[in-house]
Amino acid sequence: MLGLRSIYFKDLDKGLYFAGDILLKFTIAKNGKVASVDMIHSTTGNAEFDEAIRKELSTWKLKPIEDGNTTVTVIFNFTE
C-alpha cells in the first residue's frame, strides 16, 4: 500500500508535474474494507494518476462500522 501522497510524489519524481483535485465516492463495508470506489470528477488532467489513486483507495481498510455500509464523498487535493 503506497499511500496517496506517495503515488503523487512518485509521478513528480518522474518529472510529471500536475496538481488538482479528485472527487471520489466510496462505500465502506461493515468490516471496514472499502467495498467500491467511484471517480466523480478530477481536475488533475492525468487519467493514469487518477486511476492509481482510485485503485489505492480500494485497498484501504478502515475501522469497522457497527451500523453497516457507509458511503462517503471526499475531495482529495494534490499539490506540490
Secondary structure, DSSP 8 states (H G I E B T S, - for coil): ---HHHHHHHHHHTT----EEEEEEEEE-TTSBEEEEEEEEE-SS-HHHHHHHHHHHTT-B----TTS-EEEEEEEEE--
